[in-house]
Amino acid sequence: MRARNQALEIRKARAWTVESAEQAHQLLKTVDANLILTDLALPGEDGWEFLKRLRTDPQLAAIPVIIISAFVS
């Protein structure tokens, strides 16, 4: 994460990290996000449910989302 934060700092961008979809929803109500990166495997509400909930919120629905996930068996 340190390298990511340094790269973002150079570009005058900010990143926030949360542990769950619920925390993400709470944070997104308080920041001006331009992009959301999420995993599908989230504790509690999974990534698909997070995305559905995001798309039903008029304040957040237009924010682009990139899903990054890896499932290993």
C-alpha positions in Angstrom: 0.0 0.0 0.0 2.9 2.3 0.6 3.9 2.2 -3.1 0.3 2.8 -4.1 0.0 5.8 -1.8 3.3 7.3 -3.1 2.2 6.9 -6.7 -1.2 8.5 -6.0 0.5 11.3 -4.1 2.6 12.2 -7.2 -0.6 12.5 -9.2 -2.3 14.6 -6.5 -4.9 11.8 -6.0 -6.2 10.3 -2.7 -7.1 6.8 -1.8 -9.0 5.4 1.1 -9.0 1.8 2.3 -11.9 0.1 4.2 -12.5 -3.4 5.5 -16.1 -3.9 4.4 -18.9 -2.8 2.0 -20.7 -1.1 4.9 -17.6 1.0 5.7 -17.3 1.8 2.0 -20.9 3.1 1.8 -20.3 5.2 4.9 -17.1 6.6 3.5 -18.5 7.3 0.1 -21.2 9.5 1.6 -18.4 11.8 3.0 -15.9 12.0 0.1 -15.9 13.1 -3.5 -14.9 9.8 -5.1 -14.0 9.7 -8.8 -13.4 5.9 -9.0 -14.1 2.8 -6.8 -11.9 -0.2 -6.7 -13.5 -3.2 -5.0 -13.1 -6.9 -4.5 -15.9 -9.4 -4.8 -14.9 -11.3 -1.7 -15.9 -8.8 1.0 -16.8 -9.6 4.6 -20.6 -9.4 5.2 -22.1 -7.9 2.0 -20.2 -9.3 -1.0 -18.9 -7.3 -3.9 -22.0 -7.9 -6.1 -24.4 -6.8 -3.4 -22.2 -3.8 -2.7 -22.3 -2.9 -6.4 -26.1 -3.3 -6.6 -26.6 -1.1 -3.5 -24.2 1.5 -5.0 -26.1 1.6 -8.2 -29.4 2.3 -6.4 -28.0 5.3 -4.6 -28.5 8.5 -6.8 -25.5 10.2 -5.1 -23.2 7.3 -5.9 -24.6 5.5 -8.9 -22.5 7.4 -11.5 -19.1 6.7 -9.9 -17.1 4.2 -12.2 -16.3 0.9 -10.5 -13.4 -1.5 -11.2 -13.7 -4.9 -9.7 -10.4 -6.6 -8.8 -10.7 -10.1 -7.5 -8.9 -13.5 -7.4 -10.4 -16.7 -6.3 -8.0 -19.5 -5.6 -9.0 -23.1 -4.9 
